[in-house]
């Protein structure tokens, strides 16, 4: 069996499709050739989407794992590098979506003293409707002569 180091030093390098065929035939160590060829490309693509070096490296690893798991699904309709890059793009976009969700949650939890944090959605909606009614009542009182709102949703007793 020929190892990746021996193939890399041979006169004619194998194409990606030939390497994939050999990996599928059982020469799993040959996948290292694919990884070495496409590391820079995948890193640049992931980095351009995520703008974070560590996240880009994680995406590269996830892309290689997914590509290896689904190597039998590579149909050869496009170049292998295109297929692999597309996997990395999907991984980066998914990670970006997950990151945006966490950032939104973090910014919500930064609002100290907000009694709605940690409540179930139906309770927050119910509270929001109740507070809207209270606010409307405060504005009615204000129009009748109440001059001061003491809190965000409460009116003075006068």
Number of C-alpha atoms within 10 A of each C-alpha: 5 9 13 17 12 9 15 12 9 9 7 8 12 14 13 16 16 12 23 22 15 15 18 15 9 9 16 15 14 21 19 15 20 20 15 9 12 15 14 11 15 26 20 16 19 26 19 14 15 18 13 11 14 11 18 24 17 15 27 30 18 16 23 23 12 15 19 17 10 10 17 12 9 15 11 9 8 9 13 19 16 11 16 23 21 15 19 26 20 14 21 25 15 13 18 16 12 11 13 12 11 12 12 11 12 11 9 13 14 11 10 8 8 10 10 15 15 10 11 9 11 9 12 15 13 11 15 13 12 13 15 13 13 16 17 13 15 20 18 12 18 16 10 9 10 15 13 14 16 10 8 9 16 15 19 13 10 9
